[in-house]
């Protein structure tokens, strides 16, 4: 299986960050791993809440790009729309 990162731009259609509040992003990082083996550092190590808020605020400034990468976890040989 392959982990596929979501669209983190603020695109209103396909951007993950567009639908989350700053508080939701901080809570999500503090919530830990949801998919076993995820390469994402969900516990955020030594990051403070202020660090996580800064990342969120930066991502909100990135130009929006409409791009749906498909499911977060898929077979290695699957195309983006295959699931």
N, C-alpha and C positions, 0 to 999 in steps of 0.2 A: 504494500500500500504506500501511497505517496501523499504527503501533506501539501495542500495547495493554499497559499495565503490569500485572504480576501482582498478586495479592492479597498485600500485604506484612504482613498481620496474622498473629498466631501461631495462626490457626485450624488445627486438626489435620487437617482434610479438604482445604481449598482454599488454605490460607496457605503461600506460598512460604517465608517465614522460619521456619515451624514445622519444616521438615525440614532446614534448614541449621545447621551449627555456626558459632560465631563465627569460627573459623579458615577455614571454607569461604567465608564472606561476604568476609573480607579478601582471600583468594586470588582470589575471583571478580572483585572490583574491580580487583585488580592484573593480572588476566588479559587485560583489554582487550575490545574490541568483538567480538561473535560474529555479530551481524546487521549487514551493511553499512548505514551511514546511521543507525544507532541514535542517538536523541537523548540517551541516558544517558551521563553522563561517566565511562565505565568506567575510564579511567586515573586518575580521582579527583584530578587536578591536584595541588594542594598538600596534600591531605589526608594526614595521617599514619595509620599503622596504629591509633594510639590514637583518632583521629577516627572511623575506620571502625568500630572496636569500640564506640564510644559510640553511633553510629547504630544498630548491631545491637542493643545493649542497650536503647535507647529503643524500637525497633520491637517488641521482645519484651514491652514493657509496654502496648502499645496493645491495647484490647479486641479479642478474636478476633471476626471476622465471616466467616461462611461465604458465600463468593461466588467463583464460578469465572468469570473474565472471558474465558475461551477462549484461543485461540492468541495468542502474543505479536506475531505479524505476520499481518495479514489484509487482504483487499480493502477499500477504502474504503466500499463499499456493502454489505458483509457484516454480518449480525447476529452478536452474540456467539457463538452456537452453530454458525454456518455454517462457520467455519474458513477 
